[in-house]
Amino acid sequence: MNTAIKPITPEREQELVAKLVDLLSSRYDAGNLYDILRHGLGIDHSDMEALGFQLRDYYEEVE
């Protein structure tokens, strides 16, 4: 059994991120999704937008 870890290509990484975005978007309503991304994962607003999330209505100001 080969247990060596193969590096992931940038293209494959993009594909997997897109699938994760789709999965999260389909499972959670916008308010809960924002909470998970912002507070659970610490993703900032610009990164959310770069990933394709449309959650501006839920943005909270960070103090």
VMD Tcl script that draws the C-alpha trace (Angstrom):
set ca {
  {0.00 0.00 0.00}
  {1.40 3.37 -1.05}
  {0.94 5.88 1.77}
  {2.93 8.73 0.20}
  {0.94 11.95 0.00}
  {0.77 13.42 -3.49}
  {0.75 17.20 -3.73}
  {-2.49 18.65 -5.00}
  {-2.45 20.71 -8.17}
  {-3.75 24.29 -8.09}
  {-6.48 23.28 -10.53}
  {-7.64 20.42 -8.31}
  {-7.55 22.71 -5.29}
  {-9.80 25.21 -7.12}
  {-12.17 22.39 -8.06}
  {-12.39 21.16 -4.47}
  {-12.93 24.67 -3.09}
  {-15.77 25.19 -5.59}
  {-17.39 21.94 -4.48}
  {-17.07 22.90 -0.81}
  {-18.62 26.31 -1.51}
  {-21.53 24.64 -3.31}
  {-22.00 22.13 -0.52}
  {-22.01 24.74 2.24}
  {-24.32 27.02 0.27}
  {-26.81 24.22 -0.29}
  {-26.82 23.06 3.35}
  {-27.10 26.33 5.28}
  {-29.24 29.43 5.02}
  {-27.34 32.67 4.46}
  {-27.34 33.81 8.09}
  {-26.03 30.51 9.43}
  {-23.54 30.25 6.58}
  {-22.18 33.69 7.41}
  {-21.83 32.71 11.07}
  {-19.95 29.52 10.15}
  {-17.61 31.27 7.75}
  {-16.95 34.39 9.81}
  {-17.03 33.17 13.38}
  {-16.38 29.45 13.03}
  {-13.67 29.57 10.37}
  {-12.47 33.17 10.74}
  {-12.90 34.01 7.06}
  {-12.96 37.74 6.35}
  {-15.45 39.45 4.06}
  {-13.10 39.88 1.11}
  {-12.20 36.17 1.20}
  {-15.89 35.23 1.37}
  {-16.52 37.25 -1.77}
  {-13.45 35.80 -3.50}
  {-14.84 32.33 -2.81}
  {-18.15 33.33 -4.40}
  {-20.35 33.78 -1.34}
  {-22.96 36.55 -1.58}
  {-23.50 37.44 2.07}
  {-23.17 41.25 2.24}
  {-26.56 41.56 3.95}
  {-25.12 39.66 6.91}
  {-21.78 41.42 7.31}
  {-21.00 42.56 10.81}
  {-18.48 45.24 11.60}
  {-15.40 43.85 13.30}
  {-14.22 45.92 16.22}
}
mol new
graphics top color blue
foreach p $ca { graphics top sphere $p radius 0.5 }
foreach p [lrange $ca 0 end-1] q [lrange $ca 1 end] { graphics top cylinder $p $q radius 0.2 }
display resetview
